[in-house]
């Protein structure tokens, strides 16, 4: 597998957009370096899509939806295409996983065993879902039949994140295609390798123009895409500030949107929890994916009755995490995505100390690794929930611990956040778990389990964590228009106007 990295180091790929069934060759395009965060070496050059290329991509998607075969494709035809994409991803899983690791710094064990299989599963899941889902029929009104059907919304702009590029972008693509839409995909300019490779390996599966690709920075390519009048809706996963800017742009055109934004999830550990499992899960929810997850449960609340034992065990385990080249066997923590993200970690470590937190582990760059954007997995004990490390999304391997005494107290502190994506609860008391789950103001609550996403359910957040839900019915609501057709089942009696002269 290392040969792929060596090949990219010696001859970086040149990546462009994909429009109307073929890769583009834009003359004079801005060139953006794509960097391997482990080696700090350029592994690709991204040719930024201009407003003209975005326009061509949207027009191709528009034509494919309005006049091409995809808009009229049957469920069976859409299922067959989704299945072929699923199979193509799995057939190329080793390569895709290595590309994802090279591009993101996420350990290969995670990209190969979780990210790429999940990317494939998205297509299989939505293919199965559309074969079982249906509309509704209401006959309660006398003499009438009301039919509710769901029609594709049209041309979708799908903007993916850099922390799980293929898996999370594939969720959007699979949902949009399953419900009969066409799309223009824009991955993060930091991590375009696997999404571009996806377009290569599924060549010929979809009719021309159904799935298009543009590449570039948010203020250039992204702005051109979300403001394009030919776009019917935008699905975006990323930061809250960018999401708010997109919503402002969409409001001018009365366009639909779905936003999966930031998180600062509370992870509550009661004294009666299964101690070992709670510690294991706290490590996973803080440090898996290099801690760069929107649903990270890294705001950890510990019952005072077990706080000393928990902090001691958690801290010892952090210090034992293996930090190394993410392609190496056994690596648990890889580098941050770029230099800016590592500097962000440093700032929050300094902020925590300045506001009175106690450093338990980490807090510095990795002294043993001179190359790569590595930062030690970090944990701090915070005296209150008001500290920046407890309120702001750090998006790295950084856990902020707090101690609590009472259930009502910890629920109030957990809800004291501008975010509301996920909440974690660890307790063996069923009644308590139900009370706390009901009281948490989050889109998902996970009880006695680490990170899980069930595509049958909706995933999204309250407050500044986003709008809308991804998943079965959530994606259906996102990517379709609900239509009501009311049919008279017998002659209707109605007032006759204008009969005065008869």
N, C-alpha and C positions, 0 to 999 in steps of 0.2 A: 504493500500500500504506500510505503514511503516514496516509491518511484514516481507516483503522481505528483507529490510535492516537489521532488527534484525536477521533474519535467516543467512544472509551472515556474519554478525559480529560474530555470535556464531560458525558458521561452514563454513569457507571460501571454495569456490569452487576450485577444481583442474582442470585446463584447459589444454588441449593438442591439437595437430594437428588432422586433419581429412584427411585420405588418403584412396582411393579406397573403399569408402562407409562406413568407420568406424573410430571411434576415436582411436588415437594411445596411446600406453603405453610405452613411451621411458624410458629405464632404465638409471639412472645416469644423467638425463637431468638437466641442470642449472635451478634453481628455481627462478622466478622473482615475487616479491610481487606486487600485484595490489591493489592500495590504494584508498579508498573513500576520495576525497579531502575535504569533509565536516567534516568527523569525524576523519580523519587521521588513520583509522583502515584498516587493510588488509581485503579485501573482497574476494580475490581469489589469488591462486598461479598459475602462468603461467609456464608450462614446456617448456622451450625453445627448438625449433626445431633445431637440428644439421644439418650439411651439408648432412649427410646420410638421414635424414628424408626429407629434401628438395629434395634430389635426388629421393627418393621414390615417393614424391608427383608429381614431374615433370614427372617422368616415367609413373605414373598412368594417368596423364592428356594426355601425349603423346599417350599412348595406346588407351585411350578412343577416341581421335581424329582420329588417323590413322586407327584403327581397330574396334572401338566400334560403336554403333548405332547412336551416336549423330552427327557425321560428315555427316551422310546420312539422318538425320531427316528432315522431311518436315517442311514447314513454319507452318502448322497447328499443328504439334506435338510440335514445339518449343513454339508456342503461348500458347498451353494448359499447358505446364510446367511453363511458366512465369506467367500465370493466377493463377495457384495453389500456386506459391510462394507469389504473391500479396495477395491472400486470407489468406494464413497462417500468414503473417505479421499482417494483420488487425485483425485476430482472436486472436492474442497474443499482441495486441497493448499496453494494460495497463502494462503488465509485461515488455515488451521491453522498454517502455518509462521510467519506474522506474529504470530498469537496466542502461539505458543510463544516467539518472540523478545521480544515485549512482556512476557511473564510471567517469563522466565528471564534475559534479557539475553544469551542466546547469539546470536552473529552469524547474520543471516538466511541467509547463504550456506550455513551448516551445517544450520540447521533445515529449509530448503527442499530442499537437495540430499541430505541424509543422514537426518535424524530422521523426517520425515514419510513419505518413501518406505519407510523401514525399518518404520515403524508399520504401513503397508499390507501390506508383504511378510510380516509375521508371520502375518496371516490367510490369505494365499495359501499360505504354506508349510505351515501346519498342516492346511489343507484338503487339500493334496496328500498330506501324510504319512499321514493317517488312511485314505486310499484305497489305500495300499500296505502299511501295517503290518498285522501279523496276530499271532495267538497261536502256540502251539507244540503239537506232538503228540509224545509219547514212547511207544514200544512195546517198550522193552527188557525190561520185566517180563513174563514169560511169561503169556499169557492176559489181559493188561490193556492198556488204552489210557488214557493220562493226557493230558488236555487242559488247556492253560493259556490262559485268556482274561483280558481286562482290562476291568473294569467301572468306570464313573465313580464317583468317591469321594463325590460328593454336592454339598454347598453349600460353596463356596470363598470365603474372604475374601482379596481381592487388594489389597495395600497398596503403592502405587507411590511412587517418589521424586520429588524436585523437580529433579534435574539433567538428566533427559531424560524429562519427564512422560508424553508420549504414547507415545513409542517403547518405553520399558521397561514401562509399564503395559499397553500393547497386547500385548506378549509374553505376559503373564500371562492376559489376557482370551482371546486366541486359543487358547492351550493349554487353558485350562479348558473353553471352549465346544467345542472340537474333540473332546474326549473325552467329551462328553455331560453335563458338569456345569452347574450354575447358579452364579451368583456375586453377591457384594456387593463393589463396588469402592470403595476409599477413596484418592483422590489426596492428595498433600501439600496442606495448607492454604495453603502458599505459592504453589502453581502449579496451580490447578484449571481454568484457562481451556480448555485443549484437550481434556481428558477430558470436561468438561461438554459442550463442543461436539460431541464424538463421539456422546454420547447423543442429541443433537438431530438429527444428520444420519443416524443409522441408525434413527430412529423407525419402528416397524412391521416391521423386519427379523426380530426375534425374538419368540417368544410372550411374553405378559405374565409378568413376574416372573423371567424367565431371567437378566436382567442388571440389577442395581440399583446405585444410587450413593448413598453417604453422604459427607458433607464435614465436616471439623473437625480439631481438634488431637488429637495422639496421646493425651494423658492424659484426654481426654473421649470423643471419638468412637472413636478407635483402641482404647482400653481396653474400651469397651462391645462393640466388634465382636469382638476376639480372645477375649474371655471368654464370649461368647454360647454357650449350650449347643447351639444349632441349627447352629453352624458345624462342618463336618467337617475342614477343614484351612485353614491360613493360608500364603499365599505373600507374603513380605515382601522388599523391596529397600530398604536404608537403612543406618543406622549400627549398629555392633556393640553398643553399649550398649542401644539400643532393641530390637535383635534378641534379645539375652539376656533382656530383660524379657518379651518375647512368648513365648519358649520356656518361661519359668517359669510363665506363665499357662496355656499349652497343656498342660504336664505334668500339671496338676491334672485335666484332662479327658481325658487320653490321646488327644490330637488330633495329627494329622499336621501337618508344617510343611516349608517350604523357605525357606532364608534366604540371600540374596545380600547380603553385608555389606561391610565395609571392605577396603581394599587399600593397600599401600605397595610397589608393584611395582618390582623391580630391572630395570634396563636396562643390560645388559653389552655394552660395545663393546671388542672385541679389536683389536689393532694391524693385523691383516690384513683388517679389515672394509672394505667399500666406504665410504670416508670420507664422501663427499657424501650418500649415502643414509642413513648412520647419523646424521649431523647433522640432516638433514631429519626423520627419524623421531623423534629425541629432542625436537625442537621440537613435532611433532604430539602425541606422547604426553605432553608436559608442559603444553601450552598450548591444545590444541584443546578446545572446549566450555568455554572460560575456565578450563581446568585442573580443572574440577569433574567429575571422572570417577573411579569406583571402580577402573578398570583403568589409570589414569594410570601411565606408566612414568617417573616423575619422580625416582626414586632411581637416578641415573646413575653407573655405574662405568666408568671410562676407563682403558685400558691406559696405563701410564706412558710407553711408547714414543711414543704419539701425543697425550699429554695436553695439552701446551702448544698444539699446533695445534688440537686439538678445542675446548679451552676458549676460545681466541681466536675461532674461527669461531662457536661457539655463542653466546658473549656478544655479538658484533657483531650477530648475527641477532636476538637478543632485543631489543636496543635499537632495531632497525628495525621491530619489529612495530607495526602500526597499531592504536591504541587509540582507539575512538570509539563513537558511537551504533551499536549492533549492527544497526540497520535500514539503515545507510548502506552504499553500495557500497565494497567493499575492506576493511571492518573485519575485523580478525583477533582482537581481544580486546575483549569487552564488559565490563560491570560484574559485580561479585559479586552473588549472589542477594539479599543484604540487608546492612544495616549490621553485623549481628553477624558475618557472614562476612568482611567487610572488616576488622573489628577483629581477627578471628582471624588474618588474614594479617599484620597489624601485630605481633601478639604473637609469631608465629613468626619474623618478621624480627628482632625484638629478642632472642628466645631464641637464635637462631643466632649472632648477634654476641656475645652474652653467654657462649656456650659455646666460642668460639674459631673460628667459621667466618669465611670471607672473603667479603664481599659482592662479587659479580661484576656484577650488574645489578639494577635495580629497588629494592625494599625500602620503597617509600613510596606514599602515595596519589598519584594523578595530579594534579599541580599545574595542568595546563592544562584540566582538566574540573572545574568547580565543582559541577555537579549530577550525581547518580548515584553508585553505590557502586563507583567505579573504583579499581583498585589496579594499580600497575605490575607487569608480569610479572617475576618475581624468580628469581635464581639465586644459590646460595651454594656455595662450595667447603668441604666439611667435612673436618676432620682425621681423624675416626674415624666409625664407623657407630653409635656410642652416642648421638650428639646427638639431641635431640628432633626436629629437622627431618628426620632420617633414619629415625626409628622411628615417628613418629606421623603419622596421615593428616591432611594439612593441607586438602585438598579445595579447591584454588585454583591459580592459575598460579604455582607455586613449585617449582623444581627444586633438588635437593640433589645436588651432584657429589662423587664420591670417586675417588681414584686407586688402582690396584692394580698388582701386579707378576706374580702367578702365578695360574694357573687354579684350583687348589685353594683358594687364598686368597679369590678373589672369589666362588666358589661358597659358601664358608662364610659370608662376610659377607652375601651375598644372602639366604641362608637364616636369617640372624640377625634374625628379625622375627616378631612375633606374627601377621602376616598371611601369606597364601599364595594370592593370587588369580591373578596373571599374572606371568610372567617374560619378558623380552625378551633375545635373544642375537643379536649381530652379529659374524659371522665368515665367512670364505670356506673354512674348514676343515670339511669335512663330518663327519669323525670327532669333532672337538672339539664341533661343534654337537650331535651326538647324545649325547656324554658329559655335556655341561652340561645339556641339556634333561632327561636322565634324572635328574640329581642335584638339580635345582631342586625344592623342595617347594611347587609351585604347581599349581592346577587347570588352567591353560593356559600353554603356552610358545610364544612366537612367535619364529621364527628368520628373520632378515633381512626382516622385514615390520613395519610399524607396526600400530596397532590394527586387528584383524579379529575379527569374530564369525561363525562358520559355524554356522547353526542345525541342521545335521545332527549336530553334535557337542554335547557337554555343556559348559555354562559355569557355573562355580562355583568355590569355593575350598577350600583346606586351612585348618586351624587356625581362627583367628578371622575368616576371610573368609567363613565360611558353612557351610551344610549343604545337600546336594542339588545338583542340576544343572538348568539350564534348557536347552532345546533339544529335539531329537526324542525320543530315548529317555529323556532326563532328565525332560522334561515329562510324558511318559507315566507314568513312575514316580511323579511328583509328583501327578498328577491322576487316577490310577486305583488301584483295588484289584486285585491279582493273585488270580485264582481258579483253583483246581485241581479238575477233575472227573475222577474215575477210574472207568472203565467196564469191567466184566468182558466180555471178548469170547467167553468160553466158560464153561460151568458151573464154579463154583469148588469145590474140595475144601477142606473146613474141619472142624476138630474140632467134635463135637456135644456140647455141655455138657448136664448134667442128665439123662443117659440111664441112670443107675445102676439106676433102678427099672423100666426097660423090658424 
